[in-house]
Every structure is written in structure tokens, then in C-alpha cells.
Amino acid sequence: MEKQKIDKALLNVKEVRAYLGLGDTKTRELLNSPKSTFTVRIGNRLYANKKMLDKWIDQQSKKQHNIKL
């Protein structure tokens, strides 16, 4: 699958799945998690704030590798 550049502020489940390279179940788990700081609910639909998602990814990477900047 070809990666597409995504310049939207909010990503839907399908776009988050492609962006992170995860399956549908794990993507929905992340978006439904009460600890998620990047999830935006509009009605009963789930979206991810892309800037907050990128920040969360950076935080998770630093935790995993115990990097102090």
C-alpha cells in the first residue's frame, strides 16, 4: 500500500490505521482508550487530532528508549 501524505487536522479511523500501520482493532483500542489525549469524538465517530497524535508518538518513543533531551 502506498503511503499518502496527510495534511488534515483530524484523521478518521481508516487514516489513523494507515498512518500508524496498525490494524483496525488496535487503532480503535487506542482511540477508545480513556488515556488517549489525541482522540476527538464527533457524534459517535472517532477521530485523532494529528498534532496531538504526533506528540503522543514522540512521548511513547522517549519512554520506550528512556531518552532524556
TIMI-435189 format. One record per residue (C-alpha): residue number from 1; residue in three letters; x, z, y. Coordinates in nm, 2 decimals. Example, Ala and Ser with C-alpha at 12.3 -4.5 7.8 and 13.67 -1.06 7.14 Angstrom:
<pts>
<pt><resi>1</resi><resn>ALA</resn><c1>1.23</c1><c3>0.78</c3><c2>-0.45</c2></pt>
<pt><resi>2</resi><resn>SER</resn><c1>1.37</c1><c3>0.71</c3><c2>-0.11</c2></pt>
</pts>
This chain:
<pts>
<pt><resi>1</resi><resn>MET</resn><c1>0.00</c1><c3>0.00</c3><c2>0.00</c2></pt>
<pt><resi>2</resi><resn>GLU</resn><c1>0.13</c1><c3>-0.10</c3><c2>0.34</c2></pt>
<pt><resi>3</resi><resn>LYS</resn><c1>0.17</c1><c3>0.19</c3><c2>0.59</c2></pt>
<pt><resi>4</resi><resn>GLN</resn><c1>-0.01</c1><c3>0.13</c3><c2>0.92</c2></pt>
<pt><resi>5</resi><resn>LYS</resn><c1>0.09</c1><c3>0.29</c3><c2>1.25</c2></pt>
<pt><resi>6</resi><resn>ILE</resn><c1>-0.19</c1><c3>0.52</c3><c2>1.35</c2></pt>
<pt><resi>7</resi><resn>ASP</resn><c1>-0.23</c1><c3>0.59</c3><c2>1.72</c2></pt>
<pt><resi>8</resi><resn>LYS</resn><c1>-0.56</c1><c3>0.78</c3><c2>1.72</c2></pt>
<pt><resi>9</resi><resn>ALA</resn><c1>-0.60</c1><c3>1.14</c3><c2>1.83</c2></pt>
<pt><resi>10</resi><resn>LEU</resn><c1>-0.83</c1><c3>1.22</c3><c2>1.54</c2></pt>
<pt><resi>11</resi><resn>LEU</resn><c1>-0.78</c1><c3>1.10</c3><c2>1.18</c2></pt>
<pt><resi>12</resi><resn>ASN</resn><c1>-1.05</c1><c3>1.08</c3><c2>0.92</c2></pt>
<pt><resi>13</resi><resn>VAL</resn><c1>-1.00</c1><c3>1.19</c3><c2>0.56</c2></pt>
<pt><resi>14</resi><resn>LYS</resn><c1>-0.90</c1><c3>0.85</c3><c2>0.45</c2></pt>
<pt><resi>15</resi><resn>GLU</resn><c1>-0.64</c1><c3>0.81</c3><c2>0.73</c2></pt>
<pt><resi>16</resi><resn>VAL</resn><c1>-0.50</c1><c3>1.16</c3><c2>0.67</c2></pt>
<pt><resi>17</resi><resn>ARG</resn><c1>-0.47</c1><c3>1.08</c3><c2>0.30</c2></pt>
<pt><resi>18</resi><resn>ALA</resn><c1>-0.28</c1><c3>0.76</c3><c2>0.38</c2></pt>
<pt><resi>19</resi><resn>TYR</resn><c1>-0.07</c1><c3>0.94</c3><c2>0.65</c2></pt>
<pt><resi>20</resi><resn>LEU</resn><c1>0.04</c1><c3>1.22</c3><c2>0.42</c2></pt>
<pt><resi>21</resi><resn>GLY</resn><c1>0.04</c1><c3>1.02</c3><c2>0.10</c2></pt>
<pt><resi>22</resi><resn>LEU</resn><c1>-0.19</c1><c3>1.27</c3><c2>-0.08</c2></pt>
<pt><resi>23</resi><resn>GLY</resn><c1>-0.49</c1><c3>1.23</c3><c2>-0.30</c2></pt>
<pt><resi>24</resi><resn>ASP</resn><c1>-0.85</c1><c3>1.28</c3><c2>-0.18</c2></pt>
<pt><resi>25</resi><resn>THR</resn><c1>-0.89</c1><c3>1.62</c3><c2>-0.34</c2></pt>
<pt><resi>26</resi><resn>LYS</resn><c1>-0.57</c1><c3>1.77</c3><c2>-0.19</c2></pt>
<pt><resi>27</resi><resn>THR</resn><c1>-0.65</c1><c3>1.61</c3><c2>0.15</c2></pt>
<pt><resi>28</resi><resn>ARG</resn><c1>-0.99</c1><c3>1.77</c3><c2>0.15</c2></pt>
<pt><resi>29</resi><resn>GLU</resn><c1>-0.85</c1><c3>2.11</c3><c2>0.04</c2></pt>
<pt><resi>30</resi><resn>LEU</resn><c1>-0.61</c1><c3>2.10</c3><c2>0.34</c2></pt>
<pt><resi>31</resi><resn>LEU</resn><c1>-0.88</c1><c3>2.01</c3><c2>0.58</c2></pt>
<pt><resi>32</resi><resn>ASN</resn><c1>-1.13</c1><c3>2.27</c3><c2>0.45</c2></pt>
<pt><resi>33</resi><resn>SER</resn><c1>-0.87</c1><c3>2.55</c3><c2>0.44</c2></pt>
<pt><resi>34</resi><resn>PRO</resn><c1>-0.96</c1><c3>2.84</c3><c2>0.68</c2></pt>
<pt><resi>35</resi><resn>LYS</resn><c1>-0.59</c1><c3>2.85</c3><c2>0.77</c2></pt>
<pt><resi>36</resi><resn>SER</resn><c1>-0.59</c1><c3>2.49</c3><c2>0.89</c2></pt>
<pt><resi>37</resi><resn>THR</resn><c1>-0.50</c1><c3>2.47</c3><c2>1.26</c2></pt>
<pt><resi>38</resi><resn>PHE</resn><c1>-0.55</c1><c3>2.09</c3><c2>1.28</c2></pt>
<pt><resi>39</resi><resn>THR</resn><c1>-0.90</c1><c3>2.05</c3><c2>1.14</c2></pt>
<pt><resi>40</resi><resn>VAL</resn><c1>-1.18</c1><c3>1.93</c3><c2>1.37</c2></pt>
<pt><resi>41</resi><resn>ARG</resn><c1>-1.54</c1><c3>1.93</c3><c2>1.24</c2></pt>
<pt><resi>42</resi><resn>ILE</resn><c1>-1.79</c1><c3>1.70</c3><c2>1.40</c2></pt>
<pt><resi>43</resi><resn>GLY</resn><c1>-2.12</c1><c3>1.75</c3><c2>1.23</c2></pt>
<pt><resi>44</resi><resn>ASN</resn><c1>-2.03</c1><c3>1.77</c3><c2>0.86</c2></pt>
<pt><resi>45</resi><resn>ARG</resn><c1>-1.74</c1><c3>1.53</c3><c2>0.89</c2></pt>
<pt><resi>46</resi><resn>LEU</resn><c1>-1.38</c1><c3>1.64</c3><c2>0.88</c2></pt>
<pt><resi>47</resi><resn>TYR</resn><c1>-1.10</c1><c3>1.51</c3><c2>1.10</c2></pt>
<pt><resi>48</resi><resn>ALA</resn><c1>-0.74</c1><c3>1.61</c3><c2>1.17</c2></pt>
<pt><resi>49</resi><resn>ASN</resn><c1>-0.60</c1><c3>1.63</c3><c2>1.52</c2></pt>
<pt><resi>50</resi><resn>LYS</resn><c1>-0.29</c1><c3>1.42</c3><c2>1.47</c2></pt>
<pt><resi>51</resi><resn>LYS</resn><c1>-0.07</c1><c3>1.61</c3><c2>1.72</c2></pt>
<pt><resi>52</resi><resn>MET</resn><c1>-0.16</c1><c3>1.94</c3><c2>1.56</c2></pt>
<pt><resi>53</resi><resn>LEU</resn><c1>-0.11</c1><c3>1.79</c3><c2>1.21</c2></pt>
<pt><resi>54</resi><resn>ASP</resn><c1>0.24</c1><c3>1.67</c3><c2>1.30</c2></pt>
<pt><resi>55</resi><resn>LYS</resn><c1>0.32</c1><c3>2.02</c3><c2>1.44</c2></pt>
<pt><resi>56</resi><resn>TRP</resn><c1>0.19</c1><c3>2.18</c3><c2>1.12</c2></pt>
<pt><resi>57</resi><resn>ILE</resn><c1>0.41</c1><c3>1.94</c3><c2>0.91</c2></pt>
<pt><resi>58</resi><resn>ASP</resn><c1>0.72</c1><c3>2.04</c3><c2>1.12</c2></pt>
<pt><resi>59</resi><resn>GLN</resn><c1>0.64</c1><c3>2.41</c3><c2>1.07</c2></pt>
<pt><resi>60</resi><resn>GLN</resn><c1>0.59</c1><c3>2.37</c3><c2>0.69</c2></pt>
<pt><resi>61</resi><resn>SER</resn><c1>0.92</c1><c3>2.18</c3><c2>0.67</c2></pt>
<pt><resi>62</resi><resn>LYS</resn><c1>1.11</c1><c3>2.45</c3><c2>0.85</c2></pt>
<pt><resi>63</resi><resn>LYS</resn><c1>0.95</c1><c3>2.72</c3><c2>0.63</c2></pt>
<pt><resi>64</resi><resn>GLN</resn><c1>1.05</c1><c3>2.53</c3><c2>0.32</c2></pt>
<pt><resi>65</resi><resn>HIS</resn><c1>1.40</c1><c3>2.48</c3><c2>0.43</c2></pt>
<pt><resi>66</resi><resn>ASN</resn><c1>1.44</c1><c3>2.80</c3><c2>0.62</c2></pt>
<pt><resi>67</resi><resn>ILE</resn><c1>1.58</c1><c3>2.61</c3><c2>0.92</c2></pt>
<pt><resi>68</resi><resn>LYS</resn><c1>1.63</c1><c3>2.80</c3><c2>1.25</c2></pt>
<pt><resi>69</resi><resn>LEU</resn><c1>1.67</c1><c3>2.59</c3><c2>1.56</c2></pt>
</pts>
